[in-house]
């Protein structure tokens, strides 16, 4: 068992989303029947945006010659896609920025959502190439985006991630969130307790990597 954790906050391991993701990682480990999983952290903030060769490859009916596949964003893309294939579980630790994913997570998505590699185009639409496996998303948000309160803000993060991950073959996505982190220490502790209770109640051992 191996866990790939995508760390998206500019605060890294000091972030609220990373803290929440650690509870998820621990629960996955607890459900592993004594076999401690390998956890690989990837800092999405270190990614550069895709380059001209990558853009040309996406708009072409076939991949470029091998020499171009071994450089720049195409090489980085191949490495990131392989890390997805190698993981039995995926954990994404991300803040919500301006109602949606931060630029670091969007850069990672742009590298791994790649035609002919993680999805294919068919007469029925885009179909994922990756074997399904659990994806857990730990979200931190300064405001609140769930519930019925008057202060509820728009949420373009969760529907976007559910759709884009499903496009590459990963429809099994579960979200946990600490919301209202900007509303003071009392509200933050209450939000942490709610999120941790949801994680504790979740059946992490119910899903395994598909064959």
Steps between C-alpha positions, in 0.01 A plus 500: 500500500625847413352845549573789266434830675482817290583800719355817349516772766786751478534441877584134438506285813403799714167532321157408628435281196819300565404459865160364394658273240716345769189373677392339173840339448493362853153353451606334174799356685282376786279316249798326341501202740846566638674567166624858522458671164772696329405869496644713222445876524513712187522878532280637221635849566829393339333431165552727202220549251481291185719615211466534118598136429231383741238728344594375153471137613148556634382653174661230283336172394805312633787547741817677382830321428672332794764770538237760591332261744819495705512869581308783662135472595448177303760323711356648819151394391613141441659483847189640671271261314720206597483605865120490472512151352733380776281621789226291657351811667518867409467783752475862386567765766378831365372839605206661323619814323240739362227236510700235310830311478829687554732551205739232631230232484385622160857466371512139626166428334622645172796261509305184580181548297662410171339361188615148394662454841243546778194528279392421145245661272224270378166548320342489848729774630815501713572175684759455774801272458603474866388213722256627759627543856392714797571872491463706817503879494582702814380858455558808710296813443499839666124524447222243499379334180261236634177516694216749467641805678466846355880530491543191285740569213503341153680168460657433162772278649318179588290462182801583285727247670233231490453552126864536396617202706213292365613590149829314552339198665484606865131545588533382862565840663423582864525852641576612855529865592591744774294809422498847651869501592503882488228535765716470806642223719169386649339454158817331372507244781131423444561455126796272567293288736221460243741399224688257721173338610401452135838340426470272804156383384606430141557139390849531358545126463198462271681575174821364352687559179323352202673227304 
